[in-house]
Amino acid sequence: MTAVIILIILVAALSFTLAPLFRKAEVDTSLGDLKSSASEELFLKKESLTEALKELEYDLSTGKISETDYRTLKEKYQKEIEAF
């Protein structure tokens, strides 16, 4: 009786584990999705850089960073934004 229960559990575990290997993968070949996701990614990157500039200005105004660090980081972020 114990052997039957162990065998049932073993078969269930193996079928659950190996099932993804036997499924046919669905591949989406539409370029529209790739283009939209790439442009969305670029938009989000630009948005995050813009937000970083705002935070940088706030940090300068509160004295968290020096003027030198501010100028260096501001230049870096602006160059990255202009690259878009």
Summary of the structure (lengths in Angstrom):
residues: 84
radius of gyration: 26.6
end to end distance: 68.3
largest distance: 77.7
contacts: 157
relative contact order: 0.08
helix: 82%
strand: 0%
